[in-house]
Each structure stands twice: as C-alpha cells, then as structure tokens.
Amino acid sequence: MTMTENTGVAGSGITSGWLAAVPFAERTVGRVLERAAAARPDEALFLFERRDYTLGEVNARVDVLARNLRAAGVGRGTRVALLMATGPEYLYGWFALAKLGAVEVPINTAYRGELLRHQLDKAQVSLAVADQGPLFDAVDAVRGDVPSLAEVLSFPGTYSELLEEPEQGHSDSPGDNGTADSGADRSVPPEGPAPDDVACVLYTSGTTGPSKGVLLSHHQQVAFGHFFAEITGLGPRDVLLNYSPFFHISGKFATLGCLLTGARMVLRSRLTIERFWDEAREFGITAFVAIGGVCHMLHGRTPREDDADNPVRVVYAVPAPAEIYHDFEKRFGVKIVEAYGSTETNLIVNSSLQESRPGACGRANPIFDVRIVDEDGNEVPDGVSGEVVVGSPDPLLLSAGYDGLPEATAKAWRGGRFHTGDRAVRDETGALWFKDRIKDSIRRRGENISSYEVERLVNSHPAVAESAAVGAPSDLGEEEVRVVVVLRDGVRVTAEDLFLHYADSMPYHMVPRFIDIVDELPRTPTDKVEKYKLRTAGVGPNTWDSAVAGWRMTRTGPIRTA
C-alpha cells in the first residue's frame, strides 16, 4: 500500500528552494542520487578514510548492487534490514534499496538479543545485511526466532559479492539466456518507486519508552534534506561533517541535503570531541550537526587561543545550548541554527542564520500547520503552555504512522494532526519555546517542573559541562528534582557547592534535592541522553541528598537543619 492510499491525498511537493527544480514524480531517494550524478559525475559526494567518492562512482556502484539484489529477489516492498557502521557500503545499500522500491529497515547497531529480535520480527524483514563480527553474530543468534527472515548477508562477505558486476555470461537480465551483455543498458529499470511509497521504517530512539517503527515516504525523506539545506544555507562550497548513524534521520537528511545542493560530505563513523577542531581545520569542515550534548562537550574542553581559527560556518544544534549560545558562537566563530521536529513530522520549526534567540526553537515553517493546544485539543493563546500538534496541506511531508501499530498511530495522529507529546509555548512574535517532553516533566508538590528548564539553569554553572534532570520518588508523594552532572575538564566542585549555587540562582522549587556527579551520561548512538536509565538506576549510595546533608530549601533560600 502506498502512503497516498493511507492519507487519501497526493502530496503536491515543495515549490521553492532546492527542490523547485525537481519534478514531484522524481522526488525519491534514488532519483535524487541519479540527478546529482548526471549533473556532476566527477564531483565528490563524500570523503571517507581520506578517499574521495565521486557521484558518478557512487551511483554506478549503487546500480550494480541494485541489479544483483533484484536478481536475488529483492523488489518493490521487500523489507531489508541494514545493521552496518557508517561508511560507503551503508550508503550503497540505502540507495540501491531506494532505487528498487524496497523498504530499508535501519537497525540500531547497539541492539542485541530481544530488542534486536523484536525489531526484525516487527518489521517483517526478509533479508538482513550486517557487518561481519559482533553485528552479524547478533543477527545470526536471533534469526531462528524471526520467521520472516530468510537470509543474512555479511560485509565483508556475501554482501561484498553483490557490490561487484556479475561475470560475463551470467547476466541477471531476464530473457538474455545467459549471453554476455556487452552493449546492453546496465542501469536499473525505470519502474522505480513513487514519492508516496514507503522508503524506510525508521525506529525512534526510545529515550522515553519503547521504540516504534516510523513509516517514512520517499518524499518525506527528500523534504527533510531540503529543509536542512535551507536552514543551514548549505551550498556547493560547503563541506559537511556527517558522523550520524544512518539509523537516525539526521544521517539521512544531511546526505540528501548534500545531494540537493552540491555540498560535499566528510563521512565519519563517530565524532571525536578531543580532536574535533583540529580535524575541522584539516578537512575544511564548514558545517556540522550537533545533536544532544555535543555543543556542551565541545564547550567543556579547555579553551585554546586558536578556537576561533577554524573554517566552520554554521552549527545545526538540536537543541541549541541556550545557556552558552553566544559564548559558543563567539569562542568558535560560528553561527548556531536550530530546528524543532521529529522523525514522525519533519523540520517543522526553525531559527535562521539572520537571527539569534537563545532558548527559542524558531518560527514555524509555513508549509506546516503548527499549533499549541490544551488537553482537549483547543488552541491556547500565545504565552500559554500546551502540546505541539502539526498538520500540513501536503500530508506526504509527515509520516503516515507507526509500522504495525494501528492503535499507537490512531492515538498520535488524530484530528488530522500529529500530536508530538512535547510541551511548548509560542510567544507574541510567533517563536516557539520548547519546554519539555510531557512525559519528562517532574511533578513536585502539585507543580509541573520542566526538566529542560532545570538543565538549562544547572548548565549555567561555570563548572558544569552538561546535565540531565529527572524525577526521583519523594517521601511526601510525587517527586523531587534530581540532577546528574558532568563537570568540565580539570574542574573540581562538590555537590554541596552546586546546591548552594543553585539555591541562589534558581527558582526555589527547581533547586535539585539530589545531585550525582558522574564522568558521562548514558546516551543513545545519536548522543541523546537515555533518561530512562537514570530513572531506573534511581538514587544511589553516591547520590548527594540535601536533606541528609542538613539543608532544607525554602521560598526565601536554603536553611541549615543540622
């Protein structure tokens, strides 16, 4: 079933910017690559391990893989899982599946056992490709419990063979009777997918609950790349650092943004904080994506005299670090931009290169209908907190729902709009200020406290590199505020010092009762903090408790009780 059949409305597409020149029928992941390769065959798409990969080379290798996959029975609608590190071979697989109209199912490479089995089974995967070693072994260990999974290919190994042209006399083209294909067209047949076909089942990061498979159309993925390019001002002279895993939407929209604009990527399997600015200078990086705590981690490094001597022009930060926003821009000589969105929606709200408003996500993209509503679904006035909901006259810009989860889909997509589960406020200028995930708010003595706002205030301490705020059970019922803190390099401070600082600088009801100082926060492979792990671990023997230490926080300040 196509996504048009799900929504009942065909998307009209985007009519301005980088996608204006692309006919709607060609707004598929595979066609975007083909168009770029036809226009700029000798230009590099990316550099990986100090080797340039040109658009023509990448497209040709993708076509070889697509033909061989087709000969192996992969076609329109076939679901194929990819469990591979970021690298050229992942890109070949992604684009080959896209050209065939197959459905890519990227799997988090950290998953093992039951989590891995569940996602493979839930997605009804019939073929999996995994890196040789622990990833292949993990898939092999659960394949017997996934009835739909018929074959597992390894890289290097059986997948590598599909990246090579078949020997002469063994063509896969139907009707050639095994004769050599000396002059035949070696391109992939033109009957590829439509823009409204499902291109990918992308699992959410699962930071607040079980991950769900989000259905993304080709058009939605391409539009992600378009909006990212527009927000960052990406163009042919840019070099974008792309270290995001391809089981996360940021790795995909960064790549598609480069294809649309002619920008070049430096492809890396991971981010190295310690050598980041040296490598930015070495490779001429002009733009990068900073997800989660990356800005705080970079800012937490010991300052150097040459910090601002780098080629980076723009940092796409999600979220932008409001408490160090201007300091970060000045120290490193960059411009921060931000967007608000999700895998289910798109980049629906964004700031701009011309404006700086630390703490605000920006204004709604006019292509989307973004509203703030109360619990009954009624739009609230500016300045009043509510849930963010989003619709669009072009429904293909949004996901059609969750894979195999009709109840969850109906709950999230209701009234013609997607309900994000995020709390925000819109001000009188139209800017949206994110407050928290509704599930992440801390309920303390009848009052909802935004963990996001607590973290901003906690991070303002000069010794703190980053933090996470969660609720901890209270002996008075409901919750107390607990923060888990990572300190800057070489800085020493006690939890009690932090408490007393916050007692003077934060609203009394937000001051944390519990403080943990740790070396690092638990994170997903995309650098989002896994707060559920902090909640599950709870208050431990090393947690500093202000009550046990003899302090009580009042409206007028801290009082010594012992």
C-alpha positions as CSV (number, residue, x, y, z in Angstrom):
1,M,0.0,0.0,0.0
2,T,1.3,3.4,-0.8
3,M,1.2,6.3,1.6
4,T,-1.2,8.2,-0.8
5,E,-3.7,5.3,-0.2
6,N,-3.2,5.8,3.6
7,T,-3.8,9.5,3.5
8,G,-6.1,9.7,0.6
9,V,-4.3,12.9,-0.6
10,A,-1.4,13.1,-3.0
11,G,1.4,15.5,-2.0
12,S,2.0,18.5,-4.2
13,G,5.6,18.9,-3.1
14,I,7.7,21.9,-2.4
15,T,7.7,24.6,-4.9
16,S,10.6,26.8,-3.9
17,G,14.2,26.5,-2.9
18,W,16.4,23.5,-3.7
19,L,13.5,21.2,-4.6
20,A,11.9,23.6,-7.0
21,A,13.8,22.2,-10.0
22,V,12.9,18.6,-9.1
23,P,9.6,17.4,-10.6
24,F,7.4,15.9,-7.9
25,A,7.5,12.4,-9.6
26,E,11.3,12.4,-9.2
27,R,11.3,13.2,-5.5
28,T,12.5,9.8,-4.5
29,V,15.8,8.9,-2.7
30,G,17.2,7.0,-5.7
31,R,16.3,9.7,-8.3
32,V,17.9,12.4,-6.2
33,L,21.2,10.5,-6.4
34,E,20.8,9.9,-10.1
35,R,20.1,13.5,-10.9
36,A,23.1,14.6,-8.9
37,A,25.3,12.0,-10.6
38,A,24.1,13.0,-14.1
39,A,24.8,16.7,-13.4
40,R,28.1,16.4,-11.5
41,P,29.5,12.9,-12.2
42,D,33.1,13.8,-11.4
43,E,32.4,15.8,-8.2
44,A,33.0,14.1,-4.8
45,L,29.9,13.3,-2.8
46,F,31.9,12.3,0.3
47,L,35.4,11.7,1.7
48,F,35.8,8.6,3.8
49,E,39.1,7.5,5.3
50,R,40.9,10.1,3.2
51,R,39.5,8.8,-0.1
52,D,37.1,10.8,-2.3
53,Y,34.0,9.0,-3.7
54,T,32.6,10.8,-6.7
55,L,28.9,11.0,-7.5
56,G,29.3,9.0,-10.7
57,E,31.3,6.3,-8.9
58,V,28.7,6.0,-6.1
59,N,25.8,5.9,-8.5
60,A,27.4,3.2,-10.6
61,R,28.2,1.0,-7.6
62,V,24.6,1.5,-6.4
63,D,23.3,0.4,-9.7
64,V,25.4,-2.8,-9.6
65,L,24.1,-3.6,-6.1
66,A,20.5,-2.9,-7.1
67,R,20.7,-5.2,-10.1
68,N,22.3,-8.0,-8.0
69,L,19.7,-7.5,-5.3
70,R,16.9,-7.7,-7.8
71,A,18.3,-10.9,-9.2
72,A,18.3,-12.2,-5.6
73,G,14.6,-11.5,-5.4
74,V,14.5,-8.1,-3.7
75,G,11.9,-5.8,-5.3
76,R,9.3,-3.2,-4.6
77,G,8.1,-3.6,-1.0
78,T,10.7,-6.1,0.1
79,R,11.9,-5.2,3.6
80,V,15.6,-5.3,4.2
81,A,17.4,-4.6,7.5
82,L,20.7,-2.9,7.5
83,L,23.0,-3.3,10.6
84,M,26.2,-1.6,9.4
85,A,28.6,1.1,10.6
86,T,28.5,4.5,8.8
87,G,30.5,4.1,5.6
88,P,30.3,3.8,1.8
89,E,28.8,0.3,1.9
90,Y,25.8,1.5,4.0
91,L,25.2,4.3,1.5
92,Y,25.3,1.8,-1.4
93,G,22.7,-0.4,0.3
94,W,20.4,2.5,1.2
95,F,20.3,3.9,-2.3
96,A,20.1,0.5,-4.0
97,L,17.1,-0.4,-1.9
98,A,15.6,3.0,-2.7
99,K,16.0,2.5,-6.5
100,L,14.3,-0.9,-6.3
101,G,11.4,0.4,-4.3
102,A,12.4,-1.9,-1.4
103,V,11.9,-0.8,2.2
104,E,15.0,0.0,4.2
105,V,14.9,-1.0,7.9
106,P,17.9,0.6,9.6
107,I,18.6,-1.1,13.0
108,N,20.4,0.5,15.9
109,T,23.8,-1.2,15.9
110,A,23.8,-1.3,19.7
111,Y,20.9,-3.7,19.8
112,R,21.3,-7.3,20.7
113,G,19.1,-10.2,21.9
114,E,15.4,-9.5,22.5
115,L,15.5,-5.9,21.3
116,L,17.1,-6.9,18.0
117,R,14.8,-9.9,17.6
118,H,11.7,-7.7,18.3
119,Q,12.6,-5.1,15.7
120,L,13.5,-7.6,13.0
121,D,10.3,-9.5,13.6
122,K,8.0,-6.5,14.0
123,A,9.3,-5.0,10.7
124,Q,8.8,-8.4,8.9
125,V,12.3,-8.3,7.5
126,S,13.0,-10.9,4.9
127,L,16.7,-10.0,4.3
128,A,19.3,-8.5,6.6
129,V,22.8,-7.2,5.9
130,A,25.2,-7.0,8.8
131,D,28.8,-6.1,9.3
132,Q,30.9,-9.2,9.9
133,G,31.7,-9.8,13.5
134,P,29.5,-8.9,16.5
135,L,26.7,-7.4,14.4
136,F,26.4,-10.5,12.1
137,D,26.7,-12.8,15.1
138,A,23.9,-10.9,16.9
139,V,21.6,-11.3,13.9
140,D,22.5,-14.9,13.5
141,A,21.7,-15.6,17.1
142,V,18.1,-14.5,16.8
143,R,17.3,-15.4,13.1
144,G,15.7,-18.6,14.2
145,D,13.1,-16.6,16.1
146,V,12.3,-14.3,13.2
147,P,10.1,-16.3,10.8
148,S,10.2,-13.7,8.0
149,L,14.0,-13.5,7.9
150,A,15.1,-15.8,5.0
151,E,18.7,-14.7,4.6
152,V,21.5,-12.7,6.3
153,L,24.3,-11.3,4.3
154,S,27.7,-10.2,5.8
155,F,30.1,-7.4,5.0
156,P,32.8,-8.2,4.2
157,G,31.4,-11.4,2.7
158,T,28.3,-12.3,0.8
159,Y,27.2,-8.7,0.6
160,S,30.6,-7.7,-0.8
161,E,29.9,-10.1,-3.7
162,L,26.7,-8.2,-4.6
163,L,28.7,-5.0,-5.0
164,E,30.6,-6.4,-7.9
165,E,29.5,-6.9,-11.5
166,P,28.5,-10.4,-12.4
167,E,30.9,-12.3,-14.6
168,Q,30.4,-12.1,-18.4
169,G,27.9,-14.8,-19.5
170,H,26.0,-14.6,-16.2
171,S,23.8,-11.6,-16.7
172,D,20.8,-11.2,-14.4
173,S,18.7,-9.5,-17.1
174,P,15.6,-11.6,-17.9
175,G,15.4,-13.1,-21.3
176,D,19.1,-12.9,-22.1
177,N,19.6,-16.7,-21.9
178,G,23.0,-16.2,-20.2
179,T,24.6,-14.4,-23.1
180,A,27.2,-11.7,-22.5
181,D,25.7,-8.3,-22.0
182,S,28.3,-6.3,-23.9
183,G,26.3,-3.4,-25.1
184,A,23.0,-3.5,-23.1
185,D,21.8,-0.8,-20.8
186,R,23.2,-1.6,-17.3
187,S,21.0,0.9,-15.5
188,V,18.3,0.0,-13.1
189,P,14.9,-0.4,-14.8
190,P,12.9,2.9,-14.7
191,E,9.8,1.4,-12.9
192,G,11.1,2.6,-9.5
193,P,9.1,3.7,-6.5
194,A,6.7,6.7,-6.4
195,P,7.3,9.6,-4.0
196,D,4.5,8.4,-1.8
197,D,5.8,4.8,-1.4
198,V,7.3,3.8,1.9
199,A,11.0,4.1,1.7
200,C,12.0,3.3,5.2
201,V,10.9,2.0,8.6
202,L,12.9,4.1,11.0
203,Y,12.8,3.2,14.6
204,T,12.6,6.1,17.2
205,S,15.5,6.4,19.6
206,G,13.3,5.1,22.5
207,T,14.6,7.6,25.1
208,T,11.3,7.9,26.8
209,G,9.8,4.5,26.0
210,P,9.8,1.5,23.6
211,S,11.0,2.4,20.1
212,K,8.4,2.4,17.3
213,G,8.9,2.0,13.6
214,V,8.1,5.2,11.8
215,L,6.9,4.9,8.2
216,L,8.7,7.4,6.0
217,S,7.9,8.0,2.4
218,H,10.5,8.9,-0.2
219,H,9.0,12.4,-0.4
220,Q,9.3,13.0,3.3
221,Q,13.0,11.9,3.4
222,V,13.9,14.1,0.4
223,A,12.0,17.0,2.0
224,F,14.0,16.5,5.2
225,G,17.2,17.1,3.2
226,H,15.7,20.1,1.5
227,F,14.6,21.8,4.8
228,F,18.0,21.0,6.4
229,A,19.8,22.7,3.5
230,E,17.5,25.7,3.7
231,I,18.0,26.2,7.4
232,T,21.8,25.9,7.3
233,G,22.2,27.8,4.0
234,L,24.0,24.7,2.6
235,G,25.5,25.2,-0.8
236,P,28.1,23.9,-3.3
237,R,31.0,25.4,-1.4
238,D,30.2,23.7,1.9
239,V,31.9,20.7,3.4
240,L,29.5,19.0,5.9
241,L,30.8,16.7,8.6
242,N,28.4,13.7,8.7
243,Y,29.1,11.4,11.6
244,S,25.5,10.5,12.4
245,P,24.5,6.8,12.1
246,F,22.1,6.1,9.3
247,F,19.6,4.5,11.6
248,H,18.9,8.1,12.7
249,I,17.2,10.6,10.5
250,S,20.0,13.2,10.8
251,G,22.4,11.0,8.9
252,K,19.9,10.7,6.1
253,F,18.8,14.3,5.8
254,A,22.5,15.5,5.9
255,T,23.3,13.3,3.0
256,L,20.2,14.2,1.0
257,G,20.9,17.9,1.7
258,C,24.3,17.5,0.1
259,L,22.9,15.7,-2.9
260,L,20.4,18.5,-3.5
261,T,22.9,21.4,-3.1
262,G,26.2,20.1,-4.4
263,A,27.8,20.3,-0.9
264,R,30.4,17.6,-0.1
265,M,30.5,15.4,3.0
266,V,33.3,14.2,5.2
267,L,31.8,10.8,6.3
268,R,32.9,9.5,9.7
269,S,31.7,6.6,11.8
270,R,31.9,8.6,15.1
271,L,32.6,12.1,16.5
272,T,36.0,12.7,18.2
273,I,35.5,15.5,20.7
274,E,39.2,15.7,21.6
275,R,40.4,16.3,18.1
276,F,37.3,17.9,16.6
277,W,38.6,21.4,15.8
278,D,41.9,20.1,14.5
279,E,40.0,17.8,12.1
280,A,37.7,20.6,11.1
281,R,40.7,22.6,10.0
282,E,42.3,19.6,8.3
283,F,39.3,18.7,6.2
284,G,37.8,22.2,5.7
285,I,34.6,21.5,7.5
286,T,32.1,24.4,7.1
287,A,29.0,22.8,8.7
288,F,28.1,20.1,11.1
289,V,25.2,18.7,13.1
290,A,25.4,18.8,16.9
291,I,22.8,16.5,18.5
292,G,22.2,16.2,22.2
293,G,25.2,17.4,24.3
294,V,27.7,17.8,21.5
295,C,27.9,21.6,21.9
296,H,28.3,21.3,25.7
297,M,31.0,18.7,25.2
298,L,32.9,20.9,22.8
299,H,32.5,24.0,25.0
300,G,33.6,21.9,28.0
301,R,37.1,21.4,26.6
302,T,39.9,23.6,27.8
303,P,39.9,26.9,25.8
304,R,42.7,27.4,23.3
305,E,43.9,30.6,21.7
306,D,43.1,29.3,18.2
307,D,39.5,28.1,19.0
308,A,38.0,30.6,16.5
309,D,40.6,29.9,13.9
310,N,38.6,27.2,12.1
311,P,36.6,27.0,8.8
312,V,33.2,26.1,10.4
313,R,30.5,28.5,9.3
314,V,27.3,27.0,10.8
315,V,26.4,24.6,13.6
316,Y,23.0,22.9,13.3
317,A,22.4,22.2,17.0
318,V,19.4,20.2,18.4
319,P,18.8,21.5,20.9
320,A,20.8,24.7,20.7
321,P,22.5,25.3,24.1
322,A,20.7,28.4,25.3
323,E,22.9,28.9,28.4
324,I,26.2,29.1,26.4
325,Y,24.7,30.1,23.0
326,H,26.5,33.4,22.5
327,D,29.7,32.3,24.3
328,F,29.9,29.3,22.0
329,E,29.4,31.4,18.8
330,K,32.0,33.9,19.9
331,R,34.5,31.4,21.1
332,F,34.5,29.3,18.0
333,G,33.5,32.0,15.5
334,V,30.4,30.1,14.2
335,K,26.6,30.7,13.8
336,I,24.2,28.4,15.6
337,V,20.9,27.5,14.0
338,E,18.3,25.2,15.4
339,A,15.2,23.3,14.3
340,Y,12.4,21.5,16.1
341,G,10.9,18.4,14.6
342,S,10.9,14.6,14.8
343,T,11.1,11.5,12.6
344,E,7.3,11.5,12.5
345,T,7.0,15.1,11.4
346,N,9.9,16.8,9.7
347,L,11.8,20.0,10.4
348,I,8.6,22.0,11.2
349,V,10.1,24.9,13.2
350,N,13.4,26.5,12.7
351,S,15.6,29.5,13.6
352,S,17.6,31.4,10.9
353,L,21.1,32.5,10.1
354,Q,20.0,36.1,10.4
355,E,18.5,35.9,14.0
356,S,19.7,34.7,17.4
357,R,17.2,34.0,20.1
358,P,18.8,31.6,22.6
359,G,16.1,29.3,24.0
360,A,13.7,29.6,21.2
361,C,13.5,26.9,18.5
362,G,12.4,29.5,15.9
363,R,9.2,30.0,13.9
364,A,7.0,27.5,12.2
365,N,7.8,26.6,8.6
366,P,4.8,28.0,6.7
367,I,4.4,24.7,4.8
368,F,3.3,23.2,8.2
369,D,0.3,24.0,10.4
370,V,1.9,24.1,13.8
371,R,-0.4,24.7,16.8
372,I,-0.2,24.7,20.6
373,V,-3.2,23.0,22.2
374,D,-4.6,22.1,25.6
375,E,-5.6,18.6,26.8
376,D,-8.9,18.9,24.9
377,G,-7.2,19.8,21.7
378,N,-8.2,23.5,21.8
379,E,-5.6,26.0,20.6
380,V,-4.2,28.1,23.5
381,P,-3.3,31.8,23.5
382,D,0.3,32.9,23.0
383,G,2.3,32.7,26.2
384,V,0.3,29.6,27.4
385,S,2.0,26.2,27.6
386,G,0.4,23.3,25.7
387,E,1.2,20.3,23.4
388,V,2.6,20.8,20.0
389,V,0.5,19.4,17.2
390,V,1.3,19.6,13.5
391,G,-0.5,19.1,10.2
392,S,0.2,20.1,6.6
393,P,-1.7,20.6,3.4
394,D,0.9,18.3,1.9
395,P,0.4,15.2,4.1
396,L,3.4,13.4,2.5
397,L,5.7,15.7,4.4
398,L,4.6,13.9,7.5
399,S,4.8,10.2,8.4
400,A,1.8,8.0,7.7
401,G,2.1,6.3,11.1
402,Y,3.8,3.6,13.1
403,D,4.6,0.3,11.5
404,G,2.2,-2.4,12.6
405,L,0.8,-0.3,15.5
406,P,-2.7,0.9,14.4
407,E,-3.6,1.9,18.0
408,A,-0.5,4.0,18.6
409,T,-0.9,5.6,15.1
410,A,-4.5,6.5,15.8
411,K,-3.6,7.9,19.2
412,A,-0.8,10.1,17.8
413,W,-2.4,11.1,14.5
414,R,-5.9,12.4,15.4
415,G,-7.9,15.3,14.3
416,G,-5.9,15.5,11.1
417,R,-2.7,16.3,13.0
418,F,0.2,14.6,14.7
419,H,0.4,15.0,18.5
420,T,4.0,15.3,19.4
421,G,3.9,14.7,23.1
422,D,6.0,17.8,23.5
423,R,5.1,20.8,25.6
424,A,5.9,24.3,24.3
425,V,4.9,28.0,24.4
426,R,4.5,30.3,21.4
427,D,5.3,33.9,22.1
428,E,3.8,37.1,20.5
429,T,6.4,37.1,17.7
430,G,5.4,33.5,16.7
431,A,8.6,32.0,18.1
432,L,8.2,28.5,19.7
433,W,9.9,27.8,23.0
434,F,10.3,24.1,23.8
435,K,9.5,23.3,27.4
436,D,9.8,19.5,27.8
437,R,8.6,16.1,26.7
438,I,5.3,15.9,28.5
439,K,6.5,12.5,30.0
440,D,9.7,14.1,31.1
441,S,8.2,16.8,33.3
442,I,8.8,16.5,37.0
443,R,5.8,16.6,39.3
444,R,6.8,18.2,42.6
445,R,4.2,19.1,45.2
446,G,1.5,19.8,42.8
447,E,3.6,21.7,40.3
448,N,4.9,20.5,36.9
449,I,8.6,21.4,36.5
450,S,10.3,21.3,33.1
451,S,13.4,19.1,33.1
452,Y,14.6,21.0,30.1
453,E,14.5,24.3,32.0
454,V,16.2,22.8,35.1
455,E,19.0,21.5,32.8
456,R,19.5,25.0,31.3
457,L,19.9,26.5,34.7
458,V,22.1,23.8,36.0
459,N,24.4,24.0,33.0
460,S,24.9,27.7,33.6
461,H,27.3,26.9,36.4
462,P,30.8,27.5,35.1
463,A,32.0,24.1,36.4
464,V,29.2,22.1,34.6
465,A,29.7,20.7,31.1
466,E,26.3,19.1,30.8
467,S,23.5,17.7,32.9
468,A,20.2,15.7,32.9
469,A,17.3,16.3,35.2
470,V,14.9,13.6,36.2
471,G,12.3,13.0,38.9
472,A,13.1,10.9,42.0
473,P,10.4,9.5,44.3
474,S,9.6,11.7,47.2
475,D,8.7,10.6,50.8
476,L,6.0,13.3,50.6
477,G,4.5,11.7,47.4
478,E,5.1,12.7,43.8
479,E,8.7,13.6,43.0
480,E,11.8,15.5,44.0
481,V,14.2,17.1,41.5
482,R,17.4,15.1,40.8
483,V,20.2,16.2,38.5
484,V,23.0,14.1,37.1
485,V,26.0,16.3,36.3
486,V,29.2,16.1,34.2
487,L,31.9,18.6,35.1
488,R,34.2,20.4,32.7
489,D,37.7,19.1,32.2
490,G,40.0,19.7,35.1
491,V,37.4,21.3,37.3
492,R,36.6,20.2,40.9
493,V,33.4,21.2,42.7
494,T,31.3,19.4,45.3
495,A,27.6,18.6,45.0
496,E,27.0,20.8,48.1
497,D,28.8,23.7,46.3
498,L,26.5,23.2,43.3
499,F,23.4,23.0,45.6
500,L,24.3,26.3,47.3
501,H,24.9,28.0,43.9
502,Y,21.6,26.8,42.6
503,A,19.8,27.8,45.8
504,D,20.9,31.4,45.0
505,S,20.3,31.3,41.2
506,M,17.3,29.1,40.6
507,P,13.6,29.3,41.5
508,Y,13.3,27.6,44.8
509,H,11.0,24.8,43.6
510,M,13.5,23.8,40.8
511,V,16.6,23.5,43.1
512,P,17.6,19.9,43.0
513,R,17.4,17.9,46.2
514,F,19.5,15.1,44.7
515,I,22.8,15.6,42.8
516,D,25.0,13.0,41.2
517,I,28.4,13.9,39.7
518,V,29.4,11.4,37.0
519,D,32.0,11.0,34.3
520,E,29.5,10.7,31.5
521,L,25.7,10.5,30.8
522,P,24.2,7.4,29.2
523,R,23.5,8.1,25.6
524,T,21.9,6.6,22.5
525,P,24.3,6.2,19.5
526,T,22.9,9.6,18.3
527,D,24.0,11.3,21.6
528,K,20.6,11.7,23.1
529,V,20.6,11.2,26.9
530,E,18.8,8.0,27.9
531,K,16.9,9.4,30.8
532,Y,15.0,6.2,31.4
533,K,18.3,4.6,32.5
534,L,18.8,7.4,35.0
535,R,15.3,7.0,36.4
536,T,15.7,3.2,36.5
537,A,19.1,3.5,38.4
538,G,17.4,5.9,40.8
539,V,19.0,7.5,43.9
540,G,22.1,5.5,44.8
541,P,24.7,5.4,47.6
542,N,26.8,8.0,45.9
543,T,24.0,10.4,45.3
544,W,24.2,13.6,47.3
545,D,21.0,14.4,49.2
546,S,20.5,17.9,50.5
547,A,18.1,16.7,53.2
548,V,20.7,14.1,54.5
549,A,23.4,16.8,54.3
550,G,21.3,19.0,56.6
551,W,19.8,21.5,54.1
552,R,16.2,22.5,53.5
553,M,15.2,24.6,50.6
554,T,12.5,27.3,51.3
555,R,11.0,30.1,49.3
556,T,13.5,32.5,50.9
557,G,16.5,30.4,50.5
558,P,18.3,27.4,52.0
559,I,18.1,26.8,55.7
560,R,20.6,24.7,57.8
561,T,18.7,21.9,59.6
562,A,21.8,20.2,61.1
